[in-house]
Structure formats: structure tokens, C-alpha cells
Amino acid sequence: MQANVLISQDLSCVGQVSLGVALPLLSALDFCPDVLPTALLSTHTGGFGENTYLDLSSEMSRILQHWQTLQLRFLAVYLGYLGVKPLTVILKHLDTLKTDNALILVDPVMADHGKLYRGFDLDYVAKMRQLVKRASIVTPNLTEAQLLLGEALTTSPITLEQAQKTLCRLAQKFRLETAIMTGVDLGENIAVIGYEAGEVWSLTCSKLAGNYFGTGDLFASALLAGILRGKTVKVAAKVAMEFISRAIQLTPTPRDERFGVNYAKALPYLLEKL
């Protein structure tokens, strides 16, 4: 059987987020993604009002049972926005998905700007901690890292040193080889901070106007592609960060931020670098 990349997260019908960006992005980079959808939403949960939500956890279990008969192998498993019941399914079946030492990238999507997303609570955070312990790489933002650590949530910019120390605590608590904190607000700049086997590095760029949805999903997808293409984690993160920056700059303004960035215009850069 061919070793593919598995993406498991929700599909939002409106808004450039989750499966709606991860699948086309990895396909454009010449991977063969398989998908395990966790839920179907009318829109993502950021600012569109009362979106519909169809939980697919029961179907996920049936899909996974069928896959076991096919002896599918995955080069990598990319887990993003899951939801309460889907997270339980993933925790139950993760060992069967992690074949041949597959890379497990967990983007613990559940919060930002000092608060949990609608529909999530501290019980969900506790379950997410179980998943993070089994990850090869995790890519939280600052709020998600603080929640995983059980620390007070911050909403104002922090220093680079504070962010680095937070990431180190996260890696040490969950015994992670690799962790990346995304979108760290340093005031005038934005940072991506990495932890690899005890070493810490940082990448910074100027903060751009706007707060577009889906950029974290794009970053994680581009990061994974870079790593699978043989780039170091730091180089892959640098390329992903520049890709997001270019996508934001190439997005026509004014634009409703809920609809995300026009990342297609920045794809030539990503294809060239990876």
C-alpha cells in the first residue's frame, strides 16, 4: 500500500480554514492526502453567528474499522480542529494510525487571544493533553500552550523570552522532542518559536494588519510539507511563516477577515521553496 498523508479535522463550508485549506495545499505540493473528517460546519466558529455542526464521530469509527481491513499506511498524520467526540475517537484509534513510525503533527486548535473557542471547555483541554503527549510535533499558539500547561491566559503582547520559557515548559511537561509556538504577539513583531531536543530558536517578522482566520491551518500544512520534503524543522517553519506573510500581503483589501487570506496567490513561492 502507498504511504499517504492523513488529515483529520473539520470541514467548514464557508471560510478558508481546516480541511478546506489543508487538503488543497498539500495536494498542490504533490502529496496524496487522505482525509478523516471530524465534523461538517456551515461556517467556521469565528464570527459567523450560530453555525450548524454535524458531528461525524460515529462515521469516523466506521471509517477506521474499514481502513484496518485495508492495512493502510500513513507517512504522517496531521490532526487539527477535532471537537469533543472526534477527539475521543482519535485517542482510541491513534495507535492503529501511527504505523511505521508515522510522524504525528498535532495542531491543538481550541483557543486564541486568551479564550477558548465556542464549544470547548476545560474538559476538552484535559483530553487534548492526552493527545499532545503522543505527538511527534505540536504547533499551539500562545493561548493553547497556556491552556495545556494550566497557566493563566494572557491577552496582551509578551516578550520573546517569556514566550520561549512558556514553550520550554510545554515541551518538558509533555516530553516533546519538537514543539512550535505560532503567531506570538511581540507588539510590533510576530514570532514563531521552536523547541527541538532542548534547543530553542525564534523567527520574527513585522506584524501585518488584520487578524485573518485560517492562517494557523495554512502554517501547519506548509510546515508539515516542508518537513516531509526533508527540510529541517526550522527551515520548514521559516518557509511557512514567509508563505503566510506573503498570502496576507497579496490578499486584496478591504476584505472580511472571517473569509481568510487568498493564499493561492502565494502558492508559487511555496512551490519554489519546497
Buried (B, 14 or more C-beta within 10 A) or exposed (E): EEEBBBBBBBBBEBBBBBBBBBBBBBEBBEBEBBBBBBBBBBBBBBEBEEBEBEBBBEBBBEBBEEBEEEEBBBBBBBBBBBBBBBBBBBBEBBEEBBBEEBBBBBBBBBBBEBEBBEEBEEEBBEBBBBBBEBBBBBBBBBBBBBBBBEEEBBEEBBEBEBBBEBBBBBBEBBEBEBBBBBBBBBEEEBBBBBBBEEEBBBBBBEBEEEEBBBBBBBBBBBBBBBBBBEBEBBBBBBBBBBBBBBBBEBBEEEEEBBBBBBBEBBBEBBEEBB
